[in-house]
Amino acid sequence: MQMEVRFLIMSLRVKPQRKNDAVQNKRNMSGRTLRLRSARSFFVLSEVEGQFLSSLRETVSCFYRTFQLERRAPKRREMVRPRKIQMPAKFAFQRIVVIGTTSSGKSTLAEILSGKLDLNFIELDALYWEANWMKAPDDIFRQRVEAAISAERWAVAGNYSAVRGLVWPRADAVIWLDYPLWTIFWQLTRRTFTRWWTQELLWGTNYENLRTHFKLWSQDSLYHWLFKTYWRRKREYPQLLSEPRNAHLTVIRLKSPREADEWLTNNTT
């Protein structure tokens, strides 16, 4: 009898121990599996982090170059000047091109001019971008622009190099919105948030994507594009406007939104 009781007690003690061992083994296996998964995730994350750091490094270097160029900008501006920068007493042009870097207000000014002077408003972005932010092929883009500028009176917003040779020879005047960098930065931020918040429909079926623009390392970000092209435009425009083939153009250079408002008031009323 005593032997049976002892055997029963021993069996009761052993069974929980075996159960605990099984649970512990399962936990150990789960731990090893988790460590393996963590290791795999580590390598995947390492690749993603590498791409992110590479893009971030490129963006930071772009910002640094921008600030360096801004400090040296006065010297560079004196090197090449447009052939003529003037403010005509009476604005009597029929074919106008408004140029400037991204979000400088080209479309807004061109649309106001078209309304006040009875001109056709032509937005090059609308002719270039197709559904789902697909770029139009160059030949299709050029055909659209040629058809648009075949009219006698128009105001064009934008300066795509692919169609500059079509637009500028027919134009009478070029309005250059040469605003400070941080003014344009603020305008870009305000425009991006407004379009995203109101879900403004752009050129058919496109909507502003806030996440895309705040990926500063992405080529699709307008912030990236702004810092990449701002000083390049500063160098290119004076050289282009000084070329003999553009001698027929009257150049109007506006350096701030306030100056642009005053010019509009004085010349279109």
C-alpha positions as CSV (number, residue, x, y, z in Angstrom):
1,M,0.0,0.0,0.0
2,Q,2.7,2.4,0.9
3,M,4.6,1.6,-2.3
4,E,1.4,2.4,-4.4
5,V,1.0,5.7,-2.6
6,R,4.7,6.6,-3.2
7,F,4.3,5.6,-6.9
8,L,1.2,7.8,-7.2
9,I,3.0,10.7,-5.6
10,M,6.0,10.2,-7.8
11,S,3.8,10.1,-10.9
12,L,2.0,13.3,-9.9
13,R,5.3,15.0,-9.4
14,V,6.8,13.8,-12.7
15,K,3.8,14.7,-14.9
16,P,3.9,18.5,-14.1
17,Q,7.6,18.4,-14.5
18,R,7.3,16.8,-18.0
19,K,4.6,19.4,-18.9
20,N,6.9,22.2,-17.7
21,D,9.7,20.7,-19.7
22,A,7.6,20.6,-22.8
23,V,6.4,24.2,-22.3
24,Q,10.0,25.2,-21.7
25,N,11.2,23.4,-24.8
26,K,8.4,25.1,-26.8
27,R,9.4,28.5,-25.4
28,N,13.0,27.7,-26.3
29,M,12.0,26.8,-29.8
30,S,9.9,29.9,-30.0
31,G,12.8,32.0,-28.8
32,R,15.1,30.5,-31.4
33,T,12.5,31.1,-34.1
34,L,12.0,34.6,-32.9
35,R,15.8,35.2,-32.9
36,L,16.0,33.8,-36.5
37,R,13.1,36.1,-37.6
38,S,14.7,39.0,-35.9
39,A,18.0,38.3,-37.6
40,R,16.2,38.2,-41.0
41,S,14.4,41.4,-40.2
42,F,17.7,43.0,-39.2
43,F,19.2,42.3,-42.5
44,V,16.1,43.5,-44.4
45,L,16.0,46.6,-42.3
46,S,19.7,47.2,-42.8
47,E,19.2,47.3,-46.6
48,V,16.2,49.7,-46.2
49,E,18.2,51.9,-43.8
50,G,21.1,51.9,-46.2
51,Q,18.9,53.2,-49.0
52,F,17.3,55.7,-46.7
53,L,20.7,57.0,-45.4
54,S,22.0,57.2,-48.9
55,S,19.0,59.3,-50.0
56,L,19.2,61.4,-46.9
57,R,22.9,62.1,-47.4
58,E,22.1,63.3,-50.9
59,T,19.4,65.6,-49.7
60,V,21.5,67.0,-46.9
61,S,24.4,67.7,-49.3
62,C,21.9,69.4,-51.6
63,F,20.7,71.6,-48.8
64,Y,24.4,72.4,-47.9
65,R,25.2,73.3,-51.5
66,T,22.1,75.6,-51.5
67,F,23.2,77.5,-48.4
68,Q,26.8,77.7,-49.7
69,L,25.6,79.1,-53.0
70,E,23.3,81.5,-51.2
71,R,26.3,83.0,-49.4
72,R,28.2,83.4,-52.6
73,A,25.1,84.5,-54.6
74,P,25.9,88.3,-54.8
75,K,29.2,87.6,-56.6
76,R,27.6,85.2,-59.0
77,R,24.8,87.5,-59.9
78,E,27.2,90.1,-61.1
79,M,28.9,87.8,-63.5
80,V,26.1,87.4,-66.0
81,R,23.1,89.7,-66.3
82,P,20.1,89.6,-68.6
83,R,20.4,91.8,-71.7
84,K,17.5,94.0,-70.5
85,I,15.5,94.1,-67.3
86,Q,12.9,96.8,-67.5
87,M,9.5,97.8,-66.3
88,P,7.5,99.2,-69.2
89,A,5.3,102.2,-68.5
90,K,2.4,100.6,-70.4
91,F,2.0,96.8,-70.6
92,A,0.8,96.2,-74.2
93,F,2.1,92.7,-74.9
94,Q,0.0,90.0,-76.4
95,R,2.1,86.9,-75.9
96,I,3.7,86.5,-72.4
97,V,5.7,83.8,-70.7
98,V,5.9,83.6,-66.9
99,I,9.0,81.7,-65.7
100,G,10.4,80.9,-62.3
101,T,11.3,78.0,-60.1
102,T,8.6,75.6,-58.8
103,S,5.8,77.2,-56.7
104,S,7.0,80.7,-57.4
105,G,3.5,81.7,-58.6
106,K,3.8,81.3,-62.4
107,S,0.3,79.9,-63.0
108,T,-1.3,82.4,-60.6
109,L,0.2,85.4,-62.3
110,A,-0.3,84.1,-65.8
111,E,-4.0,83.5,-65.0
112,I,-4.5,86.9,-63.6
113,L,-2.9,88.5,-66.6
114,S,-5.0,86.5,-69.0
115,G,-8.1,87.7,-67.2
116,K,-7.1,91.3,-67.1
117,L,-5.7,91.5,-70.6
118,D,-8.1,89.1,-72.3
119,L,-5.4,86.5,-73.2
120,N,-5.6,82.7,-73.5
121,F,-4.3,81.1,-70.3
122,I,-1.9,78.2,-71.1
123,E,-0.5,76.1,-68.2
124,L,2.3,73.9,-69.4
125,D,1.9,71.5,-66.4
126,A,-1.6,70.8,-67.6
127,L,-0.3,69.8,-71.0
128,Y,2.6,67.8,-69.6
129,W,1.0,65.7,-66.8
130,E,-1.4,62.9,-67.6
131,A,-3.5,60.7,-65.4
132,N,-1.8,59.1,-62.3
133,W,1.1,61.6,-62.7
134,M,2.4,60.0,-65.9
135,K,4.6,62.3,-68.0
136,A,3.5,62.9,-71.6
137,P,6.0,61.8,-74.3
138,D,8.0,64.7,-75.7
139,D,6.5,64.5,-79.1
140,I,2.9,64.6,-77.7
141,F,3.9,67.4,-75.3
142,R,5.3,69.5,-78.2
143,Q,2.2,68.9,-80.3
144,R,-0.1,70.1,-77.5
145,V,2.0,73.2,-76.9
146,E,2.2,74.0,-80.6
147,A,-1.6,73.8,-80.8
148,A,-2.0,76.0,-77.7
149,I,0.3,78.8,-78.8
150,S,-1.1,78.9,-82.3
151,A,-3.5,81.6,-81.0
152,E,-2.6,85.3,-81.4
153,R,-2.9,86.2,-77.7
154,W,-1.8,84.1,-74.7
155,A,-0.1,84.0,-71.4
156,V,2.0,80.8,-70.8
157,A,2.9,79.6,-67.3
158,G,6.0,77.5,-67.1
159,N,9.4,77.0,-68.8
160,Y,9.9,73.4,-69.8
161,S,13.2,73.2,-71.8
162,A,11.6,70.7,-74.2
163,V,9.3,73.4,-75.6
164,R,11.2,76.5,-74.9
165,G,12.3,76.7,-78.5
166,L,8.6,76.8,-79.5
167,V,7.3,79.3,-76.9
168,W,10.0,81.9,-76.6
169,P,10.4,82.8,-80.3
170,R,6.7,83.7,-80.5
171,A,6.6,85.5,-77.2
172,D,6.8,89.3,-76.8
173,A,7.7,89.4,-73.1
174,V,9.1,87.2,-70.3
175,I,8.2,87.8,-66.7
176,W,10.7,86.2,-64.4
177,L,9.5,85.6,-60.8
178,D,12.9,85.8,-59.0
179,Y,11.8,85.4,-55.4
180,P,13.9,84.6,-52.4
181,L,14.4,80.9,-51.6
182,W,12.5,80.9,-48.3
183,T,9.6,82.9,-49.8
184,I,9.2,80.1,-52.4
185,F,9.6,77.5,-49.7
186,W,6.7,78.9,-47.7
187,Q,4.6,79.2,-50.8
188,L,5.3,75.6,-51.7
189,T,4.4,74.4,-48.2
190,R,1.2,76.4,-48.1
191,R,0.1,75.2,-51.6
192,T,1.0,71.6,-50.9
193,F,-1.1,71.5,-47.7
194,T,-4.0,73.3,-49.3
195,R,-4.2,71.0,-52.2
196,W,-3.9,68.0,-50.0
197,W,-6.5,69.2,-47.5
198,T,-9.0,70.2,-50.1
199,Q,-8.3,67.3,-52.4
200,E,-8.0,69.7,-55.3
201,L,-8.2,67.9,-58.6
202,L,-5.2,68.7,-60.7
203,W,-5.2,68.3,-64.5
204,G,-7.7,65.6,-64.9
205,T,-7.3,62.8,-62.3
206,N,-4.3,63.8,-60.2
207,Y,-4.3,64.7,-56.5
208,E,-1.5,66.1,-54.3
209,N,0.3,63.4,-52.3
210,L,1.5,64.9,-49.0
211,R,3.7,61.9,-48.2
212,T,5.5,62.0,-51.5
213,H,6.6,65.6,-51.1
214,F,7.8,65.2,-47.6
215,K,10.2,62.4,-48.6
216,L,12.9,65.0,-49.1
217,W,15.3,62.4,-50.5
218,S,12.9,61.3,-53.3
219,Q,13.2,62.7,-56.8
220,D,9.4,63.0,-56.8
221,S,9.4,65.4,-53.9
222,L,8.8,69.1,-54.9
223,Y,10.9,70.1,-51.9
224,H,13.8,68.1,-53.3
225,W,13.2,69.6,-56.7
226,L,13.1,73.2,-55.3
227,F,16.5,72.9,-53.5
228,K,18.0,71.1,-56.5
229,T,16.9,73.6,-59.2
230,Y,16.7,77.0,-57.4
231,W,20.2,78.2,-57.9
232,R,20.5,76.5,-61.3
233,R,17.6,78.6,-62.5
234,K,19.4,81.7,-61.1
235,R,22.3,80.9,-63.3
236,E,20.5,79.7,-66.4
237,Y,17.9,82.4,-66.8
238,P,20.2,85.4,-67.2
239,Q,22.3,83.5,-69.7
240,L,19.3,82.4,-71.7
241,L,17.8,85.9,-71.7
242,S,21.1,87.4,-72.9
243,E,21.3,85.3,-76.0
244,P,20.9,87.1,-79.3
245,R,18.1,84.8,-80.4
246,N,16.0,86.2,-77.5
247,A,16.8,89.8,-78.3
248,H,13.2,90.5,-79.2
249,L,11.9,89.7,-75.7
250,T,11.2,92.3,-73.1
251,V,12.3,91.0,-69.7
252,I,10.4,91.9,-66.5
253,R,12.1,90.7,-63.4
254,L,10.1,90.7,-60.2
255,K,12.0,90.0,-57.0
256,S,9.2,89.6,-54.4
257,P,5.4,89.0,-54.3
258,R,4.9,92.6,-53.1
259,E,6.8,93.9,-56.2
260,A,4.7,91.6,-58.4
261,D,1.4,93.0,-56.8
262,E,2.6,96.6,-57.3
263,W,3.6,95.9,-60.9
264,L,0.2,94.3,-61.6
265,T,-1.6,97.3,-60.1
266,N,0.4,99.8,-62.1
267,N,0.3,98.0,-65.5
268,T,-3.0,96.3,-65.8
269,T,-5.5,98.8,-64.4
